[in-house]
Amino acid sequence: MRDKLCVITGASSGIGLAAAEALARRGARLALVGHDASRSAAALARLRGRVMDLRAAMHLADLSRLSEMRRLGRELAAAYPGIDVLINNAGALFQRRVLTEDGIERTFALNHLAYFVLTRELRPCLSRGSRIVNVASGAHVGAVLDFDDFNLERGYSGWKAYRRSKLANILFTRELARRLAGSGITANCLHPGFVASRFGDNNRGLFRFGIGIAKLLTARTPEKGAETLIHLASAPGLGDVSGEYFFDLKAATPSTAARDDDAARRLWEASDRLALA
């Protein structure tokens, strides 16, 4: 990874920050993306204290907003014309249903549409040998997309919205790999496992309390959760592997719904329409 440029969203905490540190120790240059200014500054300070000769910059963006997705994409493309690894990691679970300023349910906007828009904006910066790594989740199992109700106007729950967004991550990766075929650019996704990160901390009450207890009892560390992400970003021998879903360093089989090529194509087309709105 010596001198390779890695873009990592959701890099101010959790597996994004753990991956940033591991890749920096291997000599990578980092373009990090965070949402909260104070957490992002603290993350950058932590990296500087742990990695000698760190080469990293932090960029701030609210990736639930289309205007911010596009602005960030332009900012990164201007600053880093050659990107070796793009890691789409930023995401969250929201207990309450809220529409963004673009009229899009915010889980779908942040967890899926930001992956789609940022990847499209940075495509000219990627070349043969570049890798795209999308953080999905095993939570996708059992989820089904409703192409007539991306905003979950009917029967919203935070968990349902999250599961659908993670299914969208896998379908997006599948279609992206198909469209990149022959370019030498690969796209893969992964399940990091249940990680003791800030996941769920943006919520309140019993919902947040329950997730907190579960993390204390059953979650893996961010460093463990980042292992497969780091593997997909840096391991040799993956140059021809694309469109796959990984868990614990190995290719795994996602749900039947996640292997639906027609749904992957329809999601791409719908996402394209939303991104251009």
KAFEN-V860977 format. One record per backbone hydrogen bond with DSSP energy under -0.5 kcal/mol. CO is the residue of the C=O (numbers start at 1). NH is the residue of the N-H. Records with the same first field share a line. If there is no record, write none. Layout:
# KAFEN-V860977
CO = NH / NH
This chain:
# KAFEN-V860977
1 = 4
4 = 6 / 29
5 = 84 / 85
6 = 8 / 31
7 = 87
8 = 33
10 = 13
13 = 16 / 17
14 = 18
15 = 19
16 = 20
17 = 21
18 = 22
19 = 23
20 = 24
21 = 25
22 = 26
23 = 28
24 = 27
27 = 3
29 = 6
30 = 32 / 57
31 = 8
32 = 59
33 = 10 / 11
34 = 61
36 = 40
37 = 41
38 = 42
39 = 43
40 = 44
41 = 45
42 = 46
43 = 47
44 = 48
45 = 49
46 = 50
47 = 50 / 51
50 = 52
51 = 54
54 = 56
55 = 30
57 = 32
59 = 34
61 = 63
62 = 65
65 = 69
66 = 70
67 = 71
68 = 72
69 = 73
70 = 74
71 = 75
72 = 76
73 = 77
74 = 78
75 = 79
76 = 80
81 = 83
84 = 131
85 = 7 / 87
86 = 88 / 133
87 = 9 / 89
88 = 135
93 = 95
96 = 98
98 = 106
100 = 103
104 = 100
105 = 109
106 = 110
107 = 111
108 = 112 / 113
109 = 114
112 = 115 / 116
113 = 117
114 = 118
115 = 119
116 = 120
117 = 121
118 = 122
119 = 123
120 = 123
122 = 125
123 = 126
125 = 83
127 = 130
130 = 186
131 = 86
132 = 188
133 = 88
134 = 136 / 190
137 = 140
138 = 141
140 = 143
145 = 147
146 = 149
149 = 152
153 = 155
157 = 161
158 = 162
159 = 163
160 = 164
161 = 165
162 = 166
163 = 167
164 = 168
165 = 169
166 = 170
167 = 171
168 = 172
169 = 173
170 = 174
171 = 175
172 = 176
173 = 177
174 = 178
175 = 179
176 = 180
177 = 181
178 = 181
180 = 183 / 185
184 = 129
186 = 132
187 = 243
188 = 134
189 = 246
190 = 136 / 192
191 = 248
193 = 195
194 = 220
195 = 197
198 = 201
200 = 203
204 = 207 / 208
205 = 209
206 = 210
207 = 211
208 = 212
209 = 213
210 = 214
211 = 215
212 = 216
213 = 217
214 = 218 / 219
215 = 219
220 = 196
221 = 225
222 = 226
224 = 227
226 = 230
227 = 231
228 = 232
229 = 233
230 = 234
231 = 235
235 = 238
238 = 241
240 = 242
244 = 189
245 = 252
246 = 191
247 = 250
250 = 247
252 = 245 / 254
255 = 259
256 = 259
257 = 260
259 = 261
260 = 264
261 = 265
262 = 266
263 = 267
264 = 268
265 = 269
266 = 270
267 = 271
268 = 272
269 = 273
270 = 274
271 = 275
272 = 276
274 = 277
